[in-house]
Amino acid sequence: MINTEQISELRAPKKPTDMGKYYRKVEINYDNLLGEKDEVGADGRYYGLLLMGSMTDTDDSSYSWQALTFFAIGAIMQVLGLFKAKSLQHLLDSFLFDPLFILGQVLLLIIAFIYHRKAKIPRATSVVFDRKTGNVNFPAFGGNPELVIPFEEVEMYRGSLGFSLGRGMPVTSLIPKKYPKHGKRDCQYIVAFADSYDQACNLWTLLNEYMDKNKPIPYAMLPSVQYYLDKGCSTVWKGDKIGPYMDNYPLDPEIKNNYKYVFHTDIDDEKEYPRDEVNYVIAPFSDDPVLLEKNIKRAYELNILLL
């Protein structure tokens, strides 16, 4: 499992954070949360964000196949040339057997092999927020080792990547305020998070609430917690595959053994709602008994039960 118990040895940034004028810092915003819902981010202890850099294995595979395709086209042309050639000398004089053409084919095979090897390298797939420890785990990335840092030392920016005048691909970046002591450079961790700046603000607000273990898990995140309870796996995954091929970690025993049901997902009312058996995830890791008591009171006001 992800280890967020031990804080990394940290250093200050090599230069002040400057994301450019086409980036805005994502702020906490409680004014427009109505209807905001996180579907598959939190499982009660962990919150996982897909690191876009982990998808480069898909690009590497495509480059490998492109190189093999061009090699195959050249090879087919050479085979057809064998049947059409009037003589052996005529065949050898054609551009298909020119030394430069042959060299190009060899280079295509080398490129295909290199990118195939790169595509097979296991890649970390997510930035993980641990509600229990209050720390964030950034995987080894961009020449830096793994980074474990308190949540308070992380900022989020929303902006544009690629083209001039802010017309590039919209991206969301997680920026640590400090970096691994032995890290080679200051990294921007681009993640799959929100479709717009306003949605980023709303989800960032929910994530800030989620990471405060002395508060209940936000109601808008309970469907996500229920999703992982039903699947029996964690938001944290390993390997280099995404989508249906993910090799999921089993759900943390601390969650699996204590929470039975956190959200009423039977919206079509096709089965009887087990009200007497419902156990909601609220603030299981709270160290402050006074805050925990307040959370329990708030939970009952929201018709949410604490085990």
Secondary structure, 3 states (H helix, E strand, C coil): CCCCCCCCCEECCCCCCCCCCCCEECCCCCCCCCCCCCCCCECCCEEEEEEHHHHHHHHHHHHHHHHHHHHHHHHHHHHHHHHHCCCHHHHHHCHHHCHHHHHHHHHHHHHHHHHHHHHCCCCCCEEEEECCCCEEEECCECCECCEEEEHHHEEEEEEEECCHHHCCEEEEEEEECCEECCCCCCCCEEECCCCCHHHHHHHHHHHHHHCCCCCCCCHHHHHHHHHHHHHCEEEEEECCCCHHHCEEEECCHHHHCCCCECCCCCCCCCCCCCHHHCEECCCCCCCCHHHHHHHHHHHHHCCCCEC
